[in-house]
């Protein structure tokens, strides 16, 4: 078993948090050299069963690119279900959202965003209008016109932008440790008076995303594959022991994380994220980027789930949550105690309950034929 190192490191012991320094996809996806800092050399059997069950599917887009996704359907079938489309965060992949059992009444689809995993990388100049077309094409291929969006970290940023761009299609958004979409805010004097200035940590170039200075994204290259993921889970250990302890003792959850991080195989995904999200909008390096929406115009229901020990500076609590409340005054916000950035969403009962609470409030017009 792996060690969480909660309560202190024993001599010679390596924490589970020291992971993914060598983040490569090996030929056999079910067996690989030990993930650095762990004893993980094979994936959990229950995870592999579920992974096979949900499959790996592709939606071919009009420009020839492909969007890869898994589809989790209740035993009763897809008829009458609500479509939920999930979007992972930076440097991750679709398996971030794999649950141990399907959600009742839900067709749950989780994508590899462009440039991650098995999805084709985005073409130069890709922006949120293109992402909106991609998501609409995916939904229509699944026989749905309306759907719910859910996202973690930067994936939450995508949810906010797409909800603003597709008001007739998006029934609601469910945000997990979401990056605040600062670029879209029209910072008029009236806005600043109502919402305040954004937290300094969220500044588009001087702030941080994880342990990366945001301005450094502009010089990302193949060296990006050496990105050290261990900082994220080290923070979970140091600051969110309850959330991390639950995570570290669950081999299914560990497997979803390992497979999620294996989707980061080349840097185009995070470069696209940087250009579309972190540097976009009214005061970023790419001010006025094509099609960037004002998220304060989002009218659909918004559910925000955030850990009170989130120390990723792009989502730091409470600044990020307070600012999101200002953007969405009618949002339902739930703060989980002793949970950090990574472990706010996972294959556990708390996540299922939060999904069902939000989906139950949003669904109605989003059922399949």
C-alpha positions as CSV (number, residue, x, y, z in Angstrom):
1,X,0.0,0.0,0.0
2,X,1.1,3.5,-0.6
3,X,1.7,5.9,2.2
4,X,0.0,9.2,2.6
5,X,2.8,10.6,4.9
6,X,0.0,12.4,6.9
7,X,1.5,13.1,10.3
8,X,5.1,13.0,9.1
9,X,7.5,11.0,6.9
10,X,9.3,8.0,8.2
11,X,12.9,7.5,7.4
12,X,13.2,6.3,3.8
13,X,9.5,6.7,3.1
14,X,8.2,8.4,0.0
15,X,4.9,10.1,0.0
16,X,2.1,9.4,-2.5
17,X,2.2,13.1,-3.1
18,X,5.6,12.8,-4.9
19,X,4.0,11.6,-8.1
20,X,4.2,12.0,-11.9
21,X,7.6,13.6,-12.2
22,X,8.1,11.1,-15.0
23,X,4.6,11.3,-16.6
24,X,4.7,9.1,-19.7
25,X,2.1,6.8,-21.3
26,X,3.5,3.3,-21.5
27,X,2.6,0.8,-24.2
28,X,0.5,-1.3,-21.8
29,X,-1.8,1.1,-20.0
30,X,-2.7,-1.3,-17.3
31,X,0.9,-2.1,-16.2
32,X,3.8,0.3,-16.0
33,X,6.9,1.1,-14.0
34,X,6.2,2.4,-10.5
35,X,4.9,5.9,-10.6
36,X,7.6,7.9,-8.8
37,X,6.9,8.3,-5.1
38,X,4.3,5.5,-5.0
39,X,4.0,1.7,-5.2
40,X,1.5,2.1,-8.1
41,X,2.6,-0.4,-10.8
42,X,-0.9,-1.6,-11.9
43,X,-4.3,-0.1,-12.0
44,X,-7.1,-1.1,-9.6
45,X,-9.2,-4.1,-10.9
46,X,-12.5,-2.3,-10.2
47,X,-11.3,0.8,-12.0
48,X,-10.3,-1.3,-15.1
49,X,-13.7,-2.9,-15.2
50,X,-15.4,0.5,-15.1
51,X,-12.9,1.9,-17.7
52,X,-13.8,-0.9,-20.1
53,X,-17.6,-0.4,-19.4
54,X,-17.6,3.3,-20.3
55,X,-15.4,2.7,-23.3
56,X,-13.4,5.2,-25.3
57,X,-15.4,7.0,-28.0
58,X,-14.7,9.6,-30.7
59,X,-16.7,12.5,-32.1
60,X,-15.4,13.6,-35.5
61,X,-15.6,17.3,-35.9
62,X,-16.3,19.3,-39.1
63,X,-12.6,20.3,-39.5
64,X,-11.4,16.7,-39.2
65,X,-10.3,16.8,-35.6
66,X,-11.6,14.2,-33.1
67,X,-12.8,14.6,-29.6
68,X,-12.3,11.6,-27.4
69,X,-14.6,10.8,-24.5
70,X,-16.0,8.1,-22.3
71,X,-19.7,7.6,-21.8
72,X,-21.2,6.4,-18.6
73,X,-24.9,5.3,-18.9
74,X,-27.3,3.9,-16.3
75,X,-28.2,0.3,-16.4
76,X,-31.7,1.3,-17.5
77,X,-30.2,2.9,-20.7
78,X,-30.0,6.4,-22.2
79,X,-33.6,7.1,-22.8
80,X,-34.9,10.0,-20.8
81,X,-31.5,10.8,-19.3
82,X,-29.9,14.2,-18.8
83,X,-26.6,14.7,-20.5
84,X,-23.7,15.9,-18.4
85,X,-20.4,16.8,-20.2
86,X,-17.3,17.0,-18.0
87,X,-14.1,18.9,-18.7
88,X,-10.9,18.2,-16.8
89,X,-8.4,20.7,-15.6
90,X,-4.9,21.5,-16.9
91,X,-2.5,18.7,-17.5
92,X,-5.1,16.0,-16.9
93,X,-7.6,14.0,-18.8
94,X,-11.1,12.4,-18.9
95,X,-10.6,9.8,-16.3
96,X,-10.5,12.5,-13.6
97,X,-14.3,12.1,-13.6
98,X,-14.8,8.4,-13.7
99,X,-17.2,7.3,-10.9
100,X,-17.6,3.8,-9.4
101,X,-21.2,3.6,-10.5
102,X,-23.3,5.5,-13.1
103,X,-25.4,8.4,-11.9
104,X,-29.1,7.6,-11.9
105,X,-30.9,9.3,-14.8
106,X,-27.7,10.7,-16.3
107,X,-25.7,10.1,-19.4
108,X,-22.3,11.2,-18.1
109,X,-19.7,12.1,-20.8
110,X,-16.2,13.1,-19.9
111,X,-13.9,14.4,-22.7
112,X,-10.2,14.8,-23.3
113,X,-10.1,18.4,-24.1
114,X,-8.2,19.3,-27.3
115,X,-4.5,18.5,-27.0
116,X,-5.0,16.1,-24.2
117,X,-5.2,12.3,-24.2
118,X,-6.7,10.9,-27.4
119,X,-8.3,14.1,-28.6
120,X,-6.7,15.9,-31.6
121,X,-4.8,19.0,-30.6
122,X,-6.4,22.4,-31.3
123,X,-5.4,24.3,-34.4
124,X,-3.7,27.7,-34.1
125,X,-6.1,30.4,-33.0
126,X,-8.5,28.0,-31.4
127,X,-10.8,30.0,-29.1
128,X,-14.0,29.6,-27.1
129,X,-16.3,30.0,-30.2
130,X,-14.5,26.9,-31.6
131,X,-14.9,25.1,-28.3
132,X,-18.6,25.9,-28.3
133,X,-19.0,24.4,-31.8
134,X,-17.1,21.3,-30.6
135,X,-19.3,20.8,-27.6
136,X,-22.5,21.4,-29.6
137,X,-21.4,18.8,-32.1
138,X,-20.7,16.3,-29.4
139,X,-24.1,16.8,-27.7
140,X,-25.9,16.5,-31.0
141,X,-24.0,13.3,-31.9
142,X,-25.4,12.0,-28.6
143,X,-29.0,13.1,-29.5
144,X,-29.1,16.0,-27.0
145,X,-29.8,19.7,-27.6
146,X,-29.5,20.7,-24.0
147,X,-27.0,19.6,-21.4
148,X,-25.2,20.4,-18.1
149,X,-21.5,21.2,-18.0
150,X,-19.2,20.3,-15.2
151,X,-15.5,21.1,-14.9
152,X,-12.5,21.0,-12.5
153,X,-10.0,23.8,-12.3
154,X,-9.4,25.2,-15.8
155,X,-12.2,22.9,-16.9
156,X,-14.5,25.1,-14.8
157,X,-13.3,28.1,-16.7
158,X,-14.4,26.4,-19.9
159,X,-17.8,25.7,-18.3
160,X,-18.3,29.4,-17.5
161,X,-17.3,30.5,-21.0
162,X,-19.5,27.9,-22.8
163,X,-22.5,28.7,-20.6
164,X,-22.2,32.3,-21.6
165,X,-21.8,31.4,-25.3
166,X,-24.6,28.8,-25.4
167,X,-27.4,30.1,-23.2
168,X,-30.0,28.1,-25.1
169,X,-28.2,24.8,-24.7
170,X,-26.5,24.9,-21.3
171,X,-28.9,24.0,-18.4
172,X,-26.4,24.7,-15.7
173,X,-22.8,24.4,-14.7
174,X,-21.2,22.5,-11.8
175,X,-17.8,23.9,-10.9
176,X,-15.2,22.0,-8.8
177,X,-12.2,24.1,-7.5
178,X,-12.8,26.3,-10.6
179,X,-10.4,28.9,-11.8
180,X,-12.1,32.3,-11.7
181,X,-12.7,33.7,-15.2
182,X,-11.1,37.1,-14.7
183,X,-10.6,37.9,-18.3
184,X,-14.2,38.2,-19.2
185,X,-15.2,40.7,-16.4
186,X,-15.8,44.2,-17.6
187,X,-14.0,46.0,-14.9
188,X,-16.0,49.2,-15.0
189,X,-16.0,51.4,-11.9
190,X,-19.5,50.1,-11.1
191,X,-18.3,46.5,-11.4
192,X,-15.2,47.1,-9.1
193,X,-17.5,48.8,-6.6
194,X,-19.9,45.8,-6.6
195,X,-17.4,43.0,-6.8
196,X,-14.1,44.3,-5.7
197,X,-10.7,43.8,-7.3
198,X,-9.8,40.2,-8.1
199,X,-7.4,38.5,-5.6
200,X,-3.8,39.4,-6.4
201,X,-2.9,35.7,-6.7
202,X,-5.3,35.5,-9.7
203,X,-3.5,38.2,-11.7
204,X,-3.2,36.9,-15.3
205,X,0.6,37.2,-15.5
206,X,1.9,37.8,-12.0
207,X,-0.2,35.2,-10.3
208,X,0.3,31.5,-10.2
209,X,-1.5,28.5,-11.5
210,X,-0.4,25.5,-9.4
211,X,3.4,26.1,-9.0
212,X,3.8,27.7,-12.4
213,X,4.1,31.4,-12.8
214,X,1.4,32.2,-15.4
215,X,3.7,34.3,-17.6
216,X,6.0,31.3,-18.0
217,X,3.3,29.5,-20.0
218,X,4.3,31.6,-23.0
219,X,7.6,29.8,-23.2
220,X,6.3,26.3,-22.7
221,X,7.9,23.7,-24.9
222,X,8.5,19.9,-24.8
223,X,10.1,20.6,-21.5
224,X,6.6,21.0,-20.3
225,X,6.4,17.2,-20.1
226,X,8.8,17.5,-17.1
227,X,6.2,19.4,-15.2
228,X,6.3,18.3,-11.6
229,X,2.8,17.3,-10.5
230,X,4.0,16.4,-7.0
231,X,3.4,19.9,-5.7
232,X,-0.4,19.5,-6.0
233,X,-0.6,16.4,-3.8
234,X,2.0,17.7,-1.4
235,X,-0.3,20.6,-0.8
236,X,-3.2,18.1,-0.2
237,X,-1.0,16.3,2.4
238,X,0.1,19.4,4.2
239,X,-3.1,21.4,4.1
240,X,-6.0,19.1,3.6
241,X,-5.3,15.9,5.5
242,X,-8.9,14.6,5.6
243,X,-9.5,14.9,1.9
244,X,-6.1,13.4,1.1
245,X,-6.4,10.5,3.6
246,X,-9.6,9.5,1.9
247,X,-8.0,9.7,-1.5
248,X,-4.8,7.8,-0.7
249,X,-6.5,4.8,0.8
250,X,-8.8,4.3,-2.2
251,X,-7.0,2.4,-5.1
252,X,-9.9,3.2,-7.5
253,X,-9.4,6.9,-6.9
254,X,-5.6,6.7,-7.2
255,X,-6.1,4.9,-10.5
256,X,-8.4,7.6,-11.9
257,X,-5.7,10.2,-11.0
258,X,-2.8,8.2,-12.5
259,X,-4.8,7.7,-15.7
260,X,-6.0,11.3,-15.8
261,X,-2.4,12.6,-15.5
262,X,-1.2,10.2,-18.2
263,X,-3.3,12.2,-20.7
264,X,-0.7,15.0,-20.5
265,X,1.6,13.7,-23.3
266,X,2.6,16.9,-25.1
267,X,2.4,20.6,-24.3
268,X,-0.2,21.8,-26.8
269,X,-3.1,21.2,-24.4
270,X,-1.8,23.5,-21.6
271,X,-0.6,26.0,-24.2
272,X,-4.1,26.2,-25.6
273,X,-5.4,26.6,-22.0
274,X,-3.0,29.4,-21.4
275,X,-3.9,31.3,-24.5
276,X,-7.7,30.8,-24.1
277,X,-8.0,31.1,-20.4
278,X,-5.1,32.5,-18.4
279,X,-4.1,35.2,-20.9
280,X,-7.5,36.1,-22.4
281,X,-10.0,38.9,-21.9
282,X,-9.8,42.5,-21.0
283,X,-6.4,42.7,-19.2
284,X,-4.4,39.6,-20.2
285,X,-1.5,39.3,-22.6
286,X,-4.0,38.5,-25.4
287,X,-6.6,41.2,-24.5
288,X,-9.6,41.1,-26.8
289,X,-9.1,37.4,-27.7
290,X,-11.8,36.3,-30.2
291,X,-15.2,35.4,-28.7
292,X,-14.4,35.8,-25.1
293,X,-17.7,36.1,-23.2
294,X,-18.7,38.1,-20.2
295,X,-19.5,35.5,-17.7
296,X,-21.5,37.9,-15.5
297,X,-24.2,37.4,-18.2
298,X,-24.5,33.6,-17.4
299,X,-28.2,33.1,-16.5
300,X,-28.3,29.3,-15.9
301,X,-28.0,27.7,-12.4
302,X,-24.4,27.7,-11.1
303,X,-23.2,25.2,-8.4
304,X,-19.8,25.8,-6.9
305,X,-17.9,23.1,-4.9
306,X,-14.7,24.2,-3.4
307,X,-12.3,23.0,-0.7
308,X,-11.5,25.3,2.2
309,X,-7.9,24.1,2.0
310,X,-7.4,24.9,-1.7
311,X,-4.0,26.5,-1.9
312,X,-3.5,26.5,-5.7
313,X,-3.2,30.2,-6.2
314,X,-5.5,30.2,-9.3
315,X,-8.3,28.9,-7.1
316,X,-7.1,29.9,-3.6
317,X,-9.7,29.9,-0.9
318,X,-11.5,32.1,0.1
319,X,-10.5,34.7,-2.6
320,X,-11.6,32.7,-5.6
321,X,-14.9,31.7,-4.0
322,X,-15.7,35.2,-2.9
323,X,-15.0,36.6,-6.4
324,X,-17.1,33.9,-8.0
325,X,-20.0,34.8,-5.7
326,X,-19.7,38.3,-7.0
327,X,-19.9,37.0,-10.6
328,X,-22.8,34.7,-9.8
329,X,-24.8,36.2,-6.9
330,X,-27.5,33.4,-7.2
331,X,-25.0,30.6,-7.2
332,X,-25.2,27.7,-4.8
333,X,-21.8,27.5,-3.1
334,X,-20.7,24.6,-0.9
335,X,-17.3,24.7,0.8
336,X,-15.9,21.3,1.9
337,X,-13.8,21.3,5.1
338,X,-10.3,20.0,5.1
339,X,-10.3,19.3,1.3
340,X,-7.9,20.8,-1.2
341,X,-7.7,21.4,-4.9
342,X,-7.2,17.9,-6.2
343,X,-9.5,15.9,-3.9
344,X,-12.6,18.1,-4.1
345,X,-14.0,15.8,-6.8
346,X,-13.5,12.0,-7.0
347,X,-15.2,8.6,-7.1
348,X,-16.8,8.9,-3.6
349,X,-20.2,9.4,-2.1
350,X,-19.7,13.1,-1.4
351,X,-19.1,13.8,-5.1
352,X,-22.2,11.7,-6.1
353,X,-24.4,13.5,-3.6
354,X,-23.2,16.9,-4.9
355,X,-23.7,15.9,-8.5
356,X,-27.3,14.7,-7.8
357,X,-28.1,17.8,-5.8
358,X,-27.0,20.1,-8.6
359,X,-28.4,18.0,-11.5
360,X,-31.7,17.6,-9.8
361,X,-32.1,21.4,-9.7
362,X,-31.0,21.8,-13.3
363,X,-32.6,19.0,-15.3
364,X,-35.9,19.0,-17.0
365,X,-35.5,20.3,-20.5
366,X,-32.3,18.4,-21.1
367,X,-33.6,14.8,-21.6
368,X,-33.0,12.6,-24.6
369,X,-35.7,11.3,-26.9
